[in-house]
């Protein structure tokens, strides 16, 4: 264990995490309850787990150890929104003690190629980065993404604060793979045989460097042998035969451009480190749940993060153990909608009181009253998002059994 970061209570925090890990190996884990009966989580189900996330994560080790591909968390900071967790105080040491065993358990739940995104503002960012190095290893740090979340804020006393940080670690760095996103211009989307395809018309170039105005940069099929040789023509012919390339008439001379066509859901580029995503409030307002949370995370942001590591892994499991309004569940649905995937989510949320006056004026489908607890709102958001994204969707709501 690195000694780069020390704080009061560090040894006890790590000892707690290690003890919970060992208990899980011995089968001494908290149980889950559904409709009054013991429920054993299934890796093939979407879940909302209601309860403190420390016993919830410990209990999940029995069924999900080494199965989670993506962990996304937006943990509480040193403010009043953390009071529901009895082990969280208002200083940096307390925050580190609070997070340490939870991150240790999250690491155990991750696949060897899994990644964790920890989303914070600058209040705990530096501490979180050092703690992540302690738990996951500095060699497994994959860097920090910037979430551009706002444009306004001109009344700030210093400068406009328009971004958050998303620190990223892998369980095993060289197994995590590239972070991908949908490919953008200069390629364009077309409907071919009823399918959305990304069409690239300049995959073959006559040469490198600048071209004179009006000069054709594309290498026509008929000119391949003269410019690139017979070997290159054989490579192109093989891809034409496989359907990766097609020929398209180009220009007035009757020649053909070599065009690459890729199903839109499989066309990828590397993720850029600055992600612009606004409108978390709009996401909730669209579901009739606006005005409750002061700063819900945007669905587009979490969808981008989830998809970046599951672009070619549509059956992956995604975990968020500070679920809040349930953004991660909706983001997983949106990622599935993009490529007809079947990613699953596990959300954990404490049944803490929801203080917003607006929440009490909305209708909870379960109680036909307002939302007394955040977890009830989380469940309702999942239901409403499901109606929008997938009418066949369902999820299981379970509770951590009393110890």
N, C-alpha and C positions, 0 to 999 in steps of 0.2 A: 504494500500500500504506500502510495506517495505521501510525503510529509510536506508537500508544497502549501497546503492549506490546513490551518489549525484553528479550532474554536472550542469554546466551552461546551462539553457534552459530546464531542466528536466520537470518542471511543464507545460511549453508550449507544449512540445512534447506529454505528456500524455493527455493534454487538446485537442490537435488536434485529436489524436486517438479517444477519447471519443466523440468529436463532429461529426466525420465522422461516427462512429457507430450509433449515434442518428439520423443523417440525413438519414441513410439507413433504419431505422425503420419507418421514415416518408415518405419513397419513394423518397427522394431527393438524387438520386444517378446519377453518370455519365452514359451516354448511350454508346452503342457500335454500330459501323457501319460496314456493310458488303456490298461491291459493291455499296456503295452510299446510302444504305437504313439502317434504324434502325434494329438492330438484337438483339433479346432476347436470351441469351445463354441457351442451353439445357443441362441438366445434363447428357444426354446420348451421347454427342458429345465430341470428342477430339478437343481441341482449342489451337490456338496460338493467344494471345492477344498482339497487337502491341501498345505500348504507355507506359507512365510512370506508374510504378506499384502501386503508391498510389491511383490515381483515378481508376485504373483497379481493384484493390482489393475492393475498395469501391463499384464499380458497380457490382461486382460479388456477393456481399452480398445479392442482391435482389433475386438471383436464387440459390445460392450455400451455403448459411449460414447453418452451421451444417452438411455439406455433405462430406467434404473432410477427407479422412482417413489418408493420408500421405502428409506432406509438406517436400520437400527437397529444401534447398537453399544453394548456394555458393555465399554469398553476396560480394560486392566490399569492398576492404580494403581502407586504407588511402593512395591510390596511384592514378595515373592518370586515371585508368580504371573506376573511379567513377564520372568523370567530367560531364557525361551526366545527372546526377541527380543534379538539381539546388540546392537542399536542403542539399547537402553533401559537407562538407568542409574537411580539411586535418588534423584535430586533433580529439582526442578521444571524446570530447564533441559533436562535429559536427556529428561524426559517430553514437553516441548514440541517438542524436536527429533525425537523418535520419532513424535509424532502429526502433525506438520505435513505431511510429504509424503503420508502416508496420507489425510489429509482433503482435500488438494488433488486427489488422484486420484479420491477418492470424489465430489467435486464434478463432475469431468469425466464420471463415469459417470451422474450424475443427469439426469433429464429437466428441462426448463425449469420444469415444475410440480412437480418432486420436492422432497422434504423429507428432512432427516436428524434422527434422534433420538439424542442422545448421553447415555447413562445413567451417572451417577456418584454416589458419595457425596461428602461435603463436603471430602474430602482434596484433590481436584483440581478441584472444581466451579468455583471462581472463575477458575482458570487456563484451564480449558476454555472458559468463557464468553468470555473475552477473545480466546483463540485463534480461536474460532469467528467472532467479529466480524472478525478479521484476514482469514480465508480466505473466508468467505461474504459478508462485508459486514454492518455493523451494521444497515443498512436492511433486510436480509433475515432478521434475527432475529425469530422469531415468539413468543418468550417461553420460559418455563420451566414445565414440569409437575412436580407433586409426586407421587411414588410412595410411598404409605403401605404399608410392607412388614412392620411388626411392631407388636405391642401390648405385649409384655413388655419386659424390660430394666431392671427396678426396681433392680438392683444397680449400675447406672451411677453413677460418682462425681459426675456433674453432673445430667444429666436424661436421660430415656428417649429414645434416638435411634431413631425409628420411621419415618424417611422417607429417600428418595433424591431426586436431582434428575434431570430429563430435559430437557436444553436442546434447543431446536428451532430449526432454520434452514431456510429455503427456498433453492433455487437462485435463483428469482426470486419475491419475496414476493407480488406481486399476481397471480401465476398459480397459487399453491398451493391456493387454495380453502379452504372451511371444514373444520374437523375434526369429524367426525360420529360418532355412536354410536347404538345402537338406542334407539328412543323408549320411554320408560317411562310410568308412570301420569301422569295419570288415565285414559288410554286403556287398553283391555284387549284381550287376544288371544282370538280365537274361531276355530273351524274352520268355514269357509264353503266349500261345494262341494269339501271335501277339502283346502283350503289354509289355512295359518295367516295370519289377517288381523288387522291392528290396527284396532279399532273405536272411533271417537270419536263420542259421542252428543251432544256440546254444541258443535258447530262454529258453530252460529248461536245468538246470545244476544239476548234481548229488549232488553237495554240494558247499560250498564256500571255498575260500582260494586257496592255490597253489596246482597244480597237479603234480605228478611225470611225468618225461619224458615218453611219450608214453601212458600215462594213458588217457582213454577217459573221457572227462569232460561232454559230453552231457548225459542227462538222456533219455534213449530210451523209446519209448511209452510203450513197453511191461513191463518195470520196474517201471512205475509210481506208481502203487498201493503199491508195496513193499517199495519204498523209500519215497513217498509223501502222500500216502493214497488214499482212494476212492474218497474223495471230490475233490482232485486235478485232478484225472482222469475225473471226471464229468465236471470240468471247461475246460479241454483240449478238451473233446469230443464236448462240446458246440461250441468251436471255430473252431473245424474241420467241424462241421455241417454248420457254417456260412461262411466258406471259408477263414477265417482269418489264420487258420493253415492248413497245409497239411502234410501228412506223406511221408517220403522219405527213401527208403532202405539205411541202413548205416552199413558198416562193413561186416565182413565175417560170422557173426552169424545169418544173416537173420532178424535182428531186424530193427526198423524204428526210425529215428530221427523225432522230431516234428519241423516243419519248418514254420516260419511265412513269408507270402508273402504280400507285400504292393505295390500298384501302385506307381511307382517312383515319380510321381508328388505330392504324399501325404506323402511320407516318410520324416520325418523332424527330425532335431536336434536343440538344442539351438545355437543361433548365438554366436560366439566367439568375444570378444571385440576388437581384433586386426585383421583388414581386409587387406590382401595384394591384391592390385589391381594396376597394372601398365598398361601403354600403351594407355592413352587417345589420344595421337597423332596417334597411329596406328588405332584406331577406325575411325578417320576422314580420314586418308590416304586410308583406305579400301573403303571409299565412294567417293574417288577422291577429297577430300576437305582438304588435309593435308597442313601444313605449314602456317596456318593462325593464329591460337591461340597458344600462347606460352605454356600454360598448361591447356588443356581441361581435364575435369574430365573423368575417365574411365567409360565406360558403365557397366562393371562388378561390379564396386563399387556401383553405383546408383541402378543397378538391385538388388544387394544383400540387400541394405537398403529397397528398395520398397517391395521386396518379403518377407523380414523378418516380416513385419506387415500386409501383404496381402496374406500370404501363403495359408490360407483357405478362402480368401475373394477376389475371382477373378473378382468381379465387382466394386472394389474400385476406388475412384477418387484420383489422385495424382496431387499435385500442386507444381510448381516451378516458383517463380516470379522474379528470376534473371536467365533467361533461357540460356543466352549466346549462345553457339553453338548448343544447343538442346539435350545435352546428356540425359536428363531426359526422353524426348519423346522416344528416342531409347531404353532406359532402360525399360520403360513400355512395349514397343513392345516385348522386349526379355523376360520379365517376363510372358507376355501372351503366348508367343511361348512355354514356358516351360510346362504350364499346360492347354493350350487352353483356357485361361481366356479372359475376356473382360474388363480389367481395362481401365480407361480413364485418359487422362492427360489434365491439363490446364497449359500452359506455358505463361509467360508474359515477353516481352522483349522490351526495348526502341528502337526506330529507330535511334540509334546513329551511326555516321559515322564509317565505318570500315577502319582503317588506313593501314592495311596490303597490301603491294605491291602484294603479292601472290593472295589476294582476287580479285584484279582487272583483273588478268589473267585467272580466272576461269569463267565458264559460268553459269549464273543464268537462270533457265528455264523460268522465267516470262519475263525478259527483254532481254535475249540473249546477255547480257553484263556481266561485272564483278559484284561484290556485293558491292554496295555503302553503305549499312547499315547492321549492325549485324542481325537485324530481318529478312532481306532477306536471309541471310545465314542460319539462324535458320530454316526458312521455307523449304529451299532447302535440308537441312540435313534431315528433317523429311520425305520429299518426297523420297529421295534416300534410307533412312533406311526402309521405308515402302515397297519398291520394293524388299528388301532383306528379310524382316520378314513376310510380309503379303500383298499379291497382292490385297486383297479386302479392304485394309485399306484406310480410308480417314480422313481428319481433316478439321476444319473450321478456316479460318484466319479472324479475326475481328480487328477493330481498336477502340481505345478509342476516343469518339467524343470530338471535341474541346469544351472547357468550355467557 
